[in-house]
Amino acid sequence: MAKKTTNKFSADQFGKPTKTEEKKAFYFGNKNFKLMLIGLGLILLGFVLMMGSDANTTPDGKFDPNYWNEAIFSFRRIRLAPILVIAGFIIQVVAILKRNKD
């Protein structure tokens, strides 16, 4: 007696998705997330460097409207901190637009 063979495919299975596993691609890879964390760290560092006492706070911490604190015009607050914040935002944009090559 001959063996009865059946086809692997039949008409009722036509058009149905096969059972092959498809890797779901995610847009962001590990490098993107690392760049995002670096950018976020730079932004936070810039804002922390901008913090400090107000213009009318004396060195002992009391408010005096007749006292002017020149520390608000320091290099750290006027130049360094905003540059870090802007660099952080630029790194965030690069991290979002960078293509994942996995």
HELIX and SHEET records of a PDB file:
HELIX    1   1 ALA A   11  GLN A   13  5                                   3    
HELIX    2   2 ASN A   30  MET A   50  1                                  21    
HELIX    3   3 GLU A   70  PHE A   73  5                                   4    
HELIX    4   4 PHE A   75  PHE A   75  1                                   1    
HELIX    5   5 ARG A   76  LEU A   80  3                                   5    
HELIX    6   6 ALA A   81  LEU A   97  1                                  17    
END                                                                             
